Amino acid sequence: MAIEMRLALPGGALLRFTNHVEWAVYHAVNADGEIEQTDCIELEDFAKATGCTESLEEVGKFSRAAAKIFVPMLPKAEGSQPLHVPLSGFWFEKEHFVTCAHFLNSDLDENQREQLIQKLKTDEPASVAFTCFAPKITPKNHCNVILIGIDYNADVAVFKMCNPAKLPSGHHWVKSDQIHALTNHEQLEDLRAWIVAYATDENHHECIPDEIRKDWNAAEGSPTNYTLHLKSLKSTLPSPLNKYPPFEHVFQRNRKALTVGKVLKTEPSEWTLDNPSTDEAYIADQVATFRRHNMSGVEGCSGGMVASFRGNDVHEPVVIGMFHGTWSMASNNLYVAFTDKGIRWLRSLVQSTSTPASWTNQPA
């Protein structure tokens, strides 16, 4: 079956217009799930909006299930080493790892994409980092995972650890009942949410279209995904705010970090080909759909868990989707929103591939 191609650009930094204009920035999270800087306006506003001072503590604890994956591409030439695409994601039911599938958005033809999928399922495992700082693959702090399920059109990929017995102590994961599909009622309002991801910023990445790249002024230095993308958005930002911030002002490079904001209510008039319908019958037949949020993201953030609280209970965080990429220029980014069908699909994959547990670990 032919795979439909969908361009997924790194999302870029976003401005939020609330009581004050602010960039949606990321805050580092340590291995214990502690947010390293909480004395800032947006985190204080988030805690106040939830009505509970403990909400940030719950957000940090839940973030322990987030991790970074390096997915090997096909070698450019025979005998050469494959490049690895960095993505964010989260551990699910101990030994499974969930992330986005648009690592297939490279310059591969259909046969090459199918070849890559088969290699990832058998003899070319991806690698997941266990550390909060993960700039590259290091055998000591990574584990190999193989691809066990993919829905490219929904942008969801599921991997499984090759040797679950080597899971480290203190390993955390999202439990099966901690993934939530937003109800029709929940989709009619903005919901408080957060993203946990590992941002990176590489030079000359292949997913940047030529029409954006060609306008780069060589005097501005070597272009990266972040600078190229924000340059293309510059004219859409209101003056004097169109001076975009440095990467380090918004993101924590190669660090586990989170940003808070909202997933935005569904507006039927705003759906595009990538967001085809609000029709219940259509959505019910999809593993995931694409919805808007007002949180920043960039290369490496794709697959990062998008989480919220179930109902009004700040003690029950749930994953509702994953960071995807851009939509409608500078106004919003998209996330992959899980549906009921998608959750059943994930649970079925886990049940059919899980290894009987003989070690002690803990969920998020």
C-alpha positions, -999 to +999 in steps of 0.1 A: +000+000+000+014+034-009+023+057+020+008+092+018+036+117+022+030+146+047+055+173+053+061+179+091+083+208+097+098+216+131+073+238+148+094+267+161+089+291+190+054+305+196+042+338+210+013+337+234-009+367+239-024+365+274-022+392+301+014+396+289+031+387+257+055+358+262+074+332+243+063+296+251+096+285+267+109+251+279+120+243+315+145+215+323+133+185+342+157+163+362+157+125+366+135+127+397+109+146+378+116+179+394+112+210+373+145+229+378+130+264+376+094+270+388+096+307+397+084+320+364+052+336+353+039+309+330+044+281+354+029+301+382-001+309+360-004+272+351-005+262+388-031+289+396-053+279+366-054+243+379-064+255+413-038+234+430-003+242+441+006+204+437-002+204+400+034+212+389+047+184+411+024+160+394+034+173+360+071+168+368+066+133+381+046+122+350+074+136+328+097+108+340+083+085+314+095+108+286+127+099+267+146+105+235+149+081+205+175+080+177+161+064+146+187+052+120+180+061+084+192+041+054+229+048+046+235+074+019+261+052+003+270+015+005+294+009+035+286+043+051+271+047+086+234+057+087+224+090+101+201+090+131+170+112+134+164+124+169+128+123+182+111+126+215+086+101+229+075+082+260+078+047+275+045+028+275+038-002+296+074-008+307+092-019+275+073-002+247+082+033+233+058+055+214+068+084+191+059+100+158+063+082+125+074+111+104+111+101+105+099+086+071+095+121+058+130+121+043+140+120+007+132+083+004+110+068-024+083+044-015+105+013-019+132+028+003+106+037+030+093+001+030+129-011+032+136+012+062+105+000+080+115-036+075+151-029+088+137-012+119+116-042+125+145-067+123+182-060+120+185-022+124+172-012+159+167+024+170+182+035+203+165+052+233+183+073+259+177+068+296+193+101+305+179+136+309+207+150+288+211+131+255+231+148+228+241+116+211+240+078+214+262+063+241+260+025+247+261+029+285+230+049+288+209+037+259+189+006+249+180-008+215+144-010+204+127-025+173+097-012+154+066-033+161+038-011+148+034+020+126+005+041+113+022+066+090-010+086+081-017+090+118+020+098+125+023+071+152+052+046+156+056+020+184+089+003+193+097-024+218+129-029+238+151-057+225+162-068+259+136-058+286+157-075+313+182-046+310+157-019+320+174+003+346+162+007+381+139+036+385+124+031+350+091+049+346+064+045+320+029+055+311+003+029+320-023+017+296-051+036+314-030+068+314-036+075+277-068+094+270-088+103+239-104+137+243-142+135+244-164+156+221-171+179+251-134+183+259-127+193+223-151+222+226-129+241+250-092+250+255-076+226+280-045+232+301-017+209+289+021+204+287+047+189+264+078+170+275+105+168+248+142+169+239+148+198+215+177+198+191+188+220+162+208+206+133+223+223+103+208+218+068+183+192+078+167+175+048+131+183+058+136+221+052+120+229+018+142+244-009+119+274-012+128+284+024+164+275+023+172+295-009+162+328+007+189+324+034+215+351+036+249+334+038+261+364+060+237+352+087+258+321+094+250+285+088+213+279+087+196+255+111+161+242+113+152+267+139+166+298+123+153+288+088+119+282+101+116+313+122+129+334+093+100+321+072+076+332+100+091+366+107+067+386+086+037+370+104+047+383+138+035+418+148+061+445+150+082+449+172+079+413+182+093+399+150+128+397+164+127+360+172+147+349+203+178+328+203+173+290+204+186+288+240+160+314+251+131+291+242+145+256+243+168+234+264+192+218+238+192+180+241+177+182+276+145+167+288+123+197+293+087+208+294+066+237+284+030+245+295+001+260+276-032+248+261-045+224+235-070+245+216-107+238+210-118+224+177-129+249+151-146+232+121-138+260+097-101+256+104-095+221+093-073+214+063-063+184+043-040+174+071-069+180+095-097+167+074-128+165+095-146+170+128-171+143+118-174+118+145-176+088+121-143+099+104-125+104+137-137+071+151-120+053+122-086+070+128-057+060+151-052+097+157-062+131+144-043+164+143-053+193+166-039+226+175-020+238+206-001+270+216+032+255+228+066+258+212+084+229+195+114+224+172+134+196+157+137+168+182+104+177+199+084+155+175+068+126+194+071+145+227+042+136+250+013+161+251-004+156+284-032+171+304-053+162+335-082+139+332-113+159+341-104+184+368-083+160+388-047+174+390-036+141+405-045+122+374-023+133+345-028+115+311-012+115+277-036+129+251-011+129+221+023+138+208+039+170+194+037+169+155+047+201+138+035+233+123+001+246+112-011+280+100+022+298+101+031+313+134-003+310+151-002+274+164+015+241+163-002+207+158-002+177+180-012+141+172-044+135+192-051+099+201-085+085+194-103+056+211-094+034+181-058+045+185-057+036+222-072+002+214-045-003+188-017+006+212-031-017+239-034-045+214+002-041+203+014-042+239-007-072+248+006-092+219+043-083+223+049-078+261+075-098+279+064-114+312+078-091+339+105-106+361+119-073+374+106-045+396+100-011+380+074+016+384+049+035+362+050+072+359 
